[in-house]
């Protein structure tokens, strides 16, 4: 999937995920507008992207009412920035040996690939379960898989960030009425196998309070790499 003829604004683009996402979208052909707390940070990422052969990239500062994702950043936000959320979490990685552990349901036959025609259902499921940021074109960042029951989408997971040699598994969620059936395990296992097959290593992020998800990922074979802090702010 190419992003030619599209313009994308990346906030908090000076480091970590913002930087990685900006590089990824530029590689896919998008015209990228970078915003960061410090102009020099945005300019540094702009120059890095231009060195990769992409000239349609611009750097600037966050404007009024913008959202800044300060993922695991120790920096203190400027006065007047309104806290939107803050929670502790962890980054987990796949060790790269063997296959993901099996769960109590061994069948993956109901796992289907999701495309543009599934976006309304994906947005509805994300709104009901809040797995993290999910927008109308998020599915274009990578492969998204889902589980349907009687034609209704009840679970999904997909790929988001792709730094060299790695692929992030993201938006793992199950509708409340469908939990306890092993759907999330099947989806994460299927994505892990696909990512590993192309030579990348899977990684993911999870809130520390989500002990059920952490236990699931550990059963599948993921290991904790480091703690992280999710923080979001709104600029005045």
BELFEN-V235577 format. One record per residue. RES is the residue in one small letter. OMEGA is omega in radians with two decimals (none if undefined). Layout:
((RES:OMEGA) (RES:OMEGA))
This chain:
((x:3.13) (x:3.13) (x:3.10) (x:3.12) (x:3.06) (x:3.11) (x:-3.07) (x:3.06) (x:3.12) (x:3.06) (x:-3.09) (x:-3.01) (x:-3.04) (x:-3.08) (x:2.99) (x:-3.00) (x:3.11) (x:3.10) (x:-3.10) (x:3.14) (x:3.12) (x:3.12) (x:-3.13) (x:-3.10) (x:3.06) (x:3.09) (x:3.13) (x:3.04) (x:-3.11) (x:2.92) (x:-2.94) (x:3.06) (x:-3.04) (x:3.08) (x:-3.12) (x:3.13) (x:3.12) (x:-3.10) (x:-3.11) (x:3.13) (x:3.11) (x:3.13) (x:3.12) (x:3.11) (x:3.07) (x:-3.13) (x:3.11) (x:-3.14) (x:3.12) (x:3.08) (x:3.09) (x:3.08) (x:-3.13) (x:-3.08) (x:-3.11) (x:-3.14) (x:-3.02) (x:-3.10) (x:3.11) (x:3.13) (x:3.08) (x:3.11) (x:3.14) (x:3.09) (x:-3.13) (x:3.11) (x:3.12) (x:3.09) (x:-3.13) (x:-3.08) (x:3.10) (x:3.11) (x:3.12) (x:-3.07) (x:3.06) (x:-3.13) (x:-3.14) (x:3.09) (x:3.11) (x:3.08) (x:-3.08) (x:3.07) (x:3.09) (x:3.07) (x:3.04) (x:3.09) (x:3.14) (x:3.14) (x:3.10) (x:3.01) (x:-3.13) (x:-3.09) (x:3.06) (x:-3.04) (x:3.06) (x:3.11) (x:3.11) (x:3.12) (x:3.12) (x:-3.13) (x:3.12) (x:3.04) (x:-2.99) (x:3.05) (x:-3.05) (x:-3.06) (x:3.05) (x:-3.04) (x:-3.12) (x:3.07) (x:-3.10) (x:3.09) (x:-3.10) (x:3.13) (x:-3.07) (x:-3.12) (x:-3.14) (x:-3.03) (x:3.13) (x:3.11) (x:3.14) (x:3.12) (x:3.13) (x:3.14) (x:3.12) (x:3.13) (x:-3.10) (x:-3.03) (x:3.08) (x:3.10) (x:-3.06) (x:-3.10) (x:3.09) (x:-3.04) (x:-3.07) (x:-3.12) (x:3.13) (x:-3.09) (x:-3.12) (x:3.14) (x:-3.12) (x:3.13) (x:3.03) (x:-3.13) (x:3.14) (x:3.05) (x:3.10) (x:3.04) (x:-3.08) (x:3.09) (x:-3.11) (x:3.10) (x:-3.10) (x:3.14) (x:3.09) (x:3.04) (x:-3.11) (x:-3.11) (x:3.12) (x:-3.07) (x:3.14) (x:2.98) (x:-3.05) (x:3.09) (x:-3.07) (x:2.99) (x:3.14) (x:2.97) (x:-2.99) (x:3.07) (x:3.09) (x:-3.10) (x:3.11) (x:3.11) (x:-3.09) (x:-3.08) (x:-3.09) (x:-3.09) (x:3.14) (x:-3.12) (x:3.12) (x:-3.08) (x:-3.14) (x:3.13) (x:3.14) (x:-3.10) (x:3.14) (x:3.11) (x:-3.14) (x:3.11) (x:3.12) (x:-3.14) (x:3.12) (x:-3.13) (x:-3.14) (x:-3.11) (x:3.13) (x:3.01) (x:3.08) (x:3.02) (x:3.14) (x:2.96) (x:-3.13) (x:3.10) (x:-3.09) (x:3.09) (x:-3.10) (x:-3.13) (x:-3.11) (x:-3.04) (x:3.11) (x:3.13) (x:3.11) (x:3.13) (x:3.11) (x:-3.11) (x:3.11) (x:3.09) (x:3.13) (x:3.08) (x:3.13) (x:3.14) (x:3.10) (x:3.11) (x:-3.13) (x:3.03) (x:3.10) (x:3.06) (x:3.09) (x:3.12) (x:3.09) (x:-3.12) (x:3.03) (x:-3.13) (x:-3.14) (x:none))
